[in-house]
Amino acid sequence: MVRLTLHHLMRERGISAYALSRATGLSYPSAYRMSRPAGTFGRLHADTLERLCEFFQLQPGELLHWTPGGPNGRTGGNGRKGRPRSP
């Protein structure tokens, strides 16, 4: 499962969801949802990711954390049905 690390970054830097929304142009509800401690999110548009990278001056990989096993207990695969992709 992929999670956002915004909560940790914001806590370290003393940034509120309101300040994040004002500085990035994101709506307050969006900034608030993305800054929850669990780090879960639905969709993350490239534009939103770019705004966050610009604000925090980080690479996208520094805003995301991946752990094996998805929300349904899946542990891998290529996300496609049928035969595995050949090398």
OpenMM code with the backbone's topology and positions (N, CA, C; nanometers):
from openmm import Vec3, app, unit

residues = "MET VAL ARG LEU THR LEU HIS HIS LEU MET ARG GLU ARG GLY ILE SER ALA TYR ALA LEU SER ARG ALA THR GLY LEU SER TYR PRO SER ALA TYR ARG MET SER ARG PRO ALA GLY THR PHE GLY ARG LEU HIS ALA ASP THR LEU GLU ARG LEU CYS GLU PHE PHE GLN LEU GLN PRO GLY GLU LEU LEU HIS TRP THR PRO GLY GLY PRO ASN GLY ARG THR GLY GLY ASN GLY ARG LYS GLY ARG PRO ARG SER PRO".split()
positions = [
    Vec3(0.0833, -0.1168, 0.0000),
    Vec3(0.0000, 0.0000, 0.0000),
    Vec3(0.0883, 0.1238, 0.0000),
    Vec3(0.0513, 0.2218, -0.0768),
    Vec3(0.1252, 0.3476, -0.0844),
    Vec3(0.0587, 0.4484, 0.0083),
    Vec3(0.1404, 0.5150, 0.0867),
    Vec3(0.0894, 0.6165, 0.1805),
    Vec3(0.1697, 0.7453, 0.1652),
    Vec3(0.1047, 0.8568, 0.1937),
    Vec3(0.1714, 0.9865, 0.1935),
    Vec3(0.2427, 1.0083, 0.3266),
    Vec3(0.3550, 1.0761, 0.3206),
    Vec3(0.4298, 1.1075, 0.4426),
    Vec3(0.4090, 1.2535, 0.4843),
    Vec3(0.3046, 1.3179, 0.4329),
    Vec3(0.2818, 1.4596, 0.4621),
    Vec3(0.2672, 1.4887, 0.6104),
    Vec3(0.1988, 1.4028, 0.6814),
    Vec3(0.1777, 1.4263, 0.8238),
    Vec3(0.3113, 1.4464, 0.8961),
    Vec3(0.4070, 1.3595, 0.8665),
    Vec3(0.5382, 1.3687, 0.9318),
    Vec3(0.6120, 1.4955, 0.8894),
    Vec3(0.6098, 1.5262, 0.7603),
    Vec3(0.6774, 1.6462, 0.7108),
    Vec3(0.6175, 1.7715, 0.7715),
    Vec3(0.4851, 1.7759, 0.7766),
    Vec3(0.4183, 1.8942, 0.8306),
    Vec3(0.4461, 1.9112, 0.9795),
    Vec3(0.4476, 1.8004, 1.0531),
    Vec3(0.4763, 1.8073, 1.1968),
    Vec3(0.6194, 1.8555, 1.2200),
    Vec3(0.7152, 1.8003, 1.1437),
    Vec3(0.8551, 1.8402, 1.1580),
    Vec3(0.8763, 1.9880, 1.1288),
    Vec3(0.8008, 2.0397, 1.0324),
    Vec3(0.8198, 2.1791, 0.9894),
    Vec3(0.7195, 2.2754, 1.0512),
    Vec3(0.6301, 2.2247, 1.1358),
    Vec3(0.5332, 2.3112, 1.2023),
    Vec3(0.4317, 2.3731, 1.1073),
    Vec3(0.3866, 2.2963, 1.0102),
    Vec3(0.2944, 2.3465, 0.9082),
    Vec3(0.1554, 2.2873, 0.9329),
    Vec3(0.0549, 2.3721, 0.9297),
    Vec3(-0.0834, 2.3255, 0.9458),
    Vec3(-0.1436, 2.2944, 0.8087),
    Vec3(-0.2551, 2.2238, 0.8095),
    Vec3(-0.3252, 2.1950, 0.6841),
    Vec3(-0.3700, 2.3257, 0.6181),
    Vec3(-0.4085, 2.4227, 0.6992),
    Vec3(-0.4503, 2.5524, 0.6461),
    Vec3(-0.3326, 2.6208, 0.5752),
    Vec3(-0.2163, 2.6212, 0.6399),
    Vec3(-0.0984, 2.6830, 0.5787),
    Vec3(-0.0597, 2.6108, 0.4497),
    Vec3(-0.0695, 2.4787, 0.4503),
    Vec3(-0.0386, 2.4012, 0.3304),
    Vec3(-0.1343, 2.4375, 0.2170),
    Vec3(-0.2619, 2.4495, 0.2492),
    Vec3(-0.3597, 2.4821, 0.1452),
    Vec3(-0.3340, 2.6220, 0.0886),
    Vec3(-0.3029, 2.7162, 0.1732),
    Vec3(-0.2760, 2.8539, 0.1267),
    Vec3(-0.1504, 2.8606, 0.0396),
    Vec3(-0.0466, 2.7897, 0.0793),
    Vec3(0.0814, 2.7969, 0.0085),
    Vec3(0.0811, 2.7206, -0.1235),
    Vec3(0.0001, 2.6164, -0.1326),
    Vec3(0.0024, 2.5324, -0.2527),
    Vec3(-0.1135, 2.5589, -0.3479),
    Vec3(-0.2172, 2.6282, -0.2994),
    Vec3(-0.3353, 2.6499, -0.3817),
    Vec3(-0.4317, 2.5325, -0.3796),
    Vec3(-0.4045, 2.4331, -0.2953),
    Vec3(-0.4963, 2.3206, -0.2790),
    Vec3(-0.6111, 2.3641, -0.1891),
    Vec3(-0.7262, 2.3019, -0.2042),
    Vec3(-0.8375, 2.3345, -0.1156),
    Vec3(-0.8030, 2.2871, 0.0256),
    Vec3(-0.8619, 2.3530, 0.1246),
    Vec3(-0.8359, 2.3126, 0.2623),
    Vec3(-0.8795, 2.1683, 0.2880),
    Vec3(-0.9984, 2.1270, 0.2408),
    Vec3(-1.0364, 1.9864, 0.2644),
    Vec3(-0.9365, 1.8874, 0.2041),
    Vec3(-0.8829, 1.9181, 0.0872),
    Vec3(-0.7834, 1.8288, 0.0257),
    Vec3(-0.6562, 1.8242, 0.1087),
    Vec3(-0.6073, 1.9405, 0.1497),
    Vec3(-0.4855, 1.9466, 0.2306),
    Vec3(-0.5059, 1.8733, 0.3630),
    Vec3(-0.6227, 1.8894, 0.4227),
    Vec3(-0.6523, 1.8230, 0.5488),
    Vec3(-0.6539, 1.6714, 0.5327),
    Vec3(-0.7225, 1.6229, 0.4283),
    Vec3(-0.7300, 1.4775, 0.4055),
    Vec3(-0.5923, 1.4180, 0.3803),
    Vec3(-0.5098, 1.4857, 0.3017),
    Vec3(-0.3771, 1.4322, 0.2705),
    Vec3(-0.2830, 1.4358, 0.3894),
    Vec3(-0.3109, 1.5206, 0.4876),
    Vec3(-0.2206, 1.5340, 0.6022),
    Vec3(-0.2609, 1.4473, 0.7212),
    Vec3(-0.3598, 1.3610, 0.7038),
    Vec3(-0.4002, 1.2719, 0.8131),
    Vec3(-0.2857, 1.1766, 0.8479),
    Vec3(-0.2723, 1.1391, 0.9755),
    Vec3(-0.1615, 1.0527, 1.0183),
    Vec3(-0.1521, 0.9192, 0.9455),
    Vec3(-0.2648, 0.8614, 0.9055),
    Vec3(-0.2611, 0.7313, 0.8378),
    Vec3(-0.1947, 0.7404, 0.7006),
    Vec3(-0.1985, 0.8574, 0.6383),
    Vec3(-0.1338, 0.8754, 0.5084),
    Vec3(-0.2088, 0.8156, 0.3915),
    Vec3(-0.3296, 0.7675, 0.4142),
    Vec3(-0.4051, 0.7064, 0.3048),
    Vec3(-0.4697, 0.8142, 0.2191),
    Vec3(-0.4914, 0.7803, 0.0941),
    Vec3(-0.5544, 0.8744, 0.0020),
    Vec3(-0.6216, 0.7957, -0.1088),
    Vec3(-0.7131, 0.8619, -0.1780),
    Vec3(-0.7821, 0.7992, -0.2902),
    Vec3(-0.7019, 0.8181, -0.4177),
    Vec3(-0.7173, 0.9325, -0.4765),
    Vec3(-0.6425, 0.9667, -0.5982),
    Vec3(-0.5437, 1.0774, -0.5675),
    Vec3(-0.4333, 1.0749, -0.6369),
    Vec3(-0.3347, 1.1805, -0.6235),
    Vec3(-0.2954, 1.2226, -0.7640),
    Vec3(-0.3464, 1.3359, -0.8061),
    Vec3(-0.3190, 1.3844, -0.9407),
    Vec3(-0.1750, 1.4350, -0.9513),
    Vec3(-0.1206, 1.4273, -1.0700),
    Vec3(0.0171, 1.4721, -1.0932),
    Vec3(0.0341, 1.6191, -1.0564),
    Vec3(-0.0662, 1.7004, -1.0837),
    Vec3(-0.0597, 1.8424, -1.0498),
    Vec3(-0.0482, 1.8620, -0.8985),
    Vec3(-0.1234, 1.7845, -0.8227),
    Vec3(-0.1173, 1.7934, -0.6766),
    Vec3(0.0191, 1.7492, -0.6266),
    Vec3(0.0703, 1.6404, -0.6816),
    Vec3(0.2023, 1.5923, -0.6427),
    Vec3(0.3093, 1.6964, -0.6744),
    Vec3(0.2965, 1.7605, -0.7888),
    Vec3(0.3935, 1.8646, -0.8261),
    Vec3(0.3872, 1.9830, -0.7300),
    Vec3(0.2674, 2.0239, -0.6919),
    Vec3(0.2534, 2.1356, -0.5967),
    Vec3(0.3185, 2.1017, -0.4620),
    Vec3(0.2975, 1.9785, -0.4175),
    Vec3(0.3569, 1.9362, -0.2906),
    Vec3(0.5093, 1.9302, -0.2997),
    Vec3(0.5600, 1.8768, -0.4099),
    Vec3(0.7055, 1.8710, -0.4293),
    Vec3(0.7654, 2.0106, -0.4312),
    Vec3(0.6997, 2.1013, -0.5003),
    Vec3(0.7480, 2.2401, -0.5080),
    Vec3(0.7484, 2.3035, -0.3690),
    Vec3(0.6420, 2.2864, -0.2956),
    Vec3(0.6314, 2.3473, -0.1630),
    Vec3(0.7357, 2.2927, -0.0665),
    Vec3(0.7488, 2.1607, -0.0602),
    Vec3(0.8421, 2.0982, 0.0338),
    Vec3(0.9843, 2.0880, -0.0211),
    Vec3(1.0019, 2.1175, -0.1515),
    Vec3(1.1323, 2.1062, -0.2179),
    Vec3(1.1881, 1.9647, -0.2032),
    Vec3(1.1037, 1.8669, -0.2405),
    Vec3(1.1389, 1.7255, -0.2313),
    Vec3(1.1067, 1.6548, -0.3618),
    Vec3(1.1683, 1.5398, -0.3814),
    Vec3(1.1343, 1.4533, -0.4931),
    Vec3(1.0067, 1.3765, -0.4581),
    Vec3(0.9280, 1.3356, -0.5579),
    Vec3(0.8031, 1.2634, -0.5296),
    Vec3(0.8216, 1.1420, -0.4381),
    Vec3(0.9294, 1.0698, -0.4552),
    Vec3(0.9529, 0.9513, -0.3727),
    Vec3(0.9687, 0.9820, -0.2253),
    Vec3(1.0021, 1.1050, -0.1931),
    Vec3(1.0172, 1.1437, -0.0532),
    Vec3(0.8825, 1.1764, 0.0115),
    Vec3(0.7783, 1.1898, -0.0702),
    Vec3(0.6443, 1.2178, -0.0190),
    Vec3(0.5600, 1.0909, -0.0058),
    Vec3(0.6115, 0.9805, -0.0593),
    Vec3(0.5364, 0.8557, -0.0611),
    Vec3(0.6148, 0.7443, 0.0071),
    Vec3(0.5406, 0.6524, 0.0674),
    Vec3(0.6031, 0.5363, 0.1306),
    Vec3(0.5230, 0.4137, 0.0902),
    Vec3(0.5903, 0.3123, 0.0376),
    Vec3(0.5240, 0.1902, -0.0061),
    Vec3(0.5563, 0.0769, 0.0886),
    Vec3(0.4535, 0.0017, 0.1276),
    Vec3(0.4723, -0.1197, 0.2049),
    Vec3(0.4027, -0.2330, 0.1318),
    Vec3(0.4626, -0.3502, 0.1281),
    Vec3(0.4007, -0.4634, 0.0578),
    Vec3(0.2644, -0.4983, 0.1155),
    Vec3(0.1787, -0.5465, 0.0300),
    Vec3(0.0443, -0.5857, 0.0728),
    Vec3(-0.0515, -0.4700, 0.0604),
    Vec3(-0.1449, -0.4829, -0.0303),
    Vec3(-0.2421, -0.3771, -0.0524),
    Vec3(-0.3564, -0.3852, 0.0466),
    Vec3(-0.4557, -0.3013, 0.0279),
    Vec3(-0.5684, -0.2976, 0.1200),
    Vec3(-0.6491, -0.4275, 0.1205),
    Vec3(-0.6389, -0.5068, 0.0152),
    Vec3(-0.7112, -0.6334, 0.0078),
    Vec3(-0.6211, -0.7521, 0.0362),
    Vec3(-0.5045, -0.7264, 0.0927),
    Vec3(-0.4130, -0.8338, 0.1269),
    Vec3(-0.3276, -0.8814, 0.0107),
    Vec3(-0.3341, -0.8126, -0.1017),
    Vec3(-0.2517, -0.8511, -0.2161),
    Vec3(-0.1065, -0.8197, -0.1859),
    Vec3(-0.0181, -0.9028, -0.2370),
    Vec3(0.1243, -0.8829, -0.2083),
    Vec3(0.2052, -0.8587, -0.3334),
    Vec3(0.1447, -0.8469, -0.4460),
    Vec3(0.2241, -0.8223, -0.5655),
    Vec3(0.1426, -0.8407, -0.6902),
    Vec3(0.2114, -0.8612, -0.7997),
    Vec3(0.1444, -0.8769, -0.9276),
    Vec3(0.1587, -0.7509, -1.0097),
    Vec3(0.1192, -0.7633, -1.1343),
    Vec3(0.1343, -0.6486, -1.2231),
    Vec3(0.0036, -0.5741, -1.2437),
    Vec3(-0.1018, -0.6101, -1.1701),
    Vec3(-0.2271, -0.5406, -1.1800),
    Vec3(-0.3105, -0.5760, -1.3008),
    Vec3(-0.2635, -0.6741, -1.3801),
    Vec3(-0.3341, -0.7147, -1.5010),
    Vec3(-0.3853, -0.8554, -1.4838),
    Vec3(-0.4939, -0.8827, -1.5517),
    Vec3(-0.5463, -1.0198, -1.5514),
    Vec3(-0.4775, -1.0965, -1.6617),
    Vec3(-0.4735, -1.2259, -1.6465),
    Vec3(-0.4152, -1.3083, -1.7516),
    Vec3(-0.2714, -1.3452, -1.7215),
    Vec3(-0.1976, -1.3694, -1.8302),
    Vec3(-0.0602, -1.4141, -1.8151),
    Vec3(0.0300, -1.3046, -1.7615),
    Vec3(0.1298, -1.3405, -1.6839),
    Vec3(0.2291, -1.2417, -1.6392),
    Vec3(0.3054, -1.1870, -1.7586),
    Vec3(0.3496, -1.0674, -1.7464),
    Vec3(0.4258, -1.0035, -1.8523),
    Vec3(0.5602, -1.0733, -1.8694),
    Vec3(0.5991, -1.0970, -1.9932),
    Vec3(0.7283, -1.1625, -2.0188),
    Vec3(0.8403, -1.0596, -2.0096),
    Vec3(0.9607, -1.1022, -1.9715),
    Vec3(1.0734, -1.0090, -1.9548),
    Vec3(1.1229, -0.9478, -2.0812),
] * unit.nanometer
topology = app.Topology()
chain = topology.addChain("A")
for resn in residues:
    res = topology.addResidue(resn, chain)
    for name in ("N", "CA", "C"):
        topology.addAtom(name, app.Element.getBySymbol(name[0]), res)
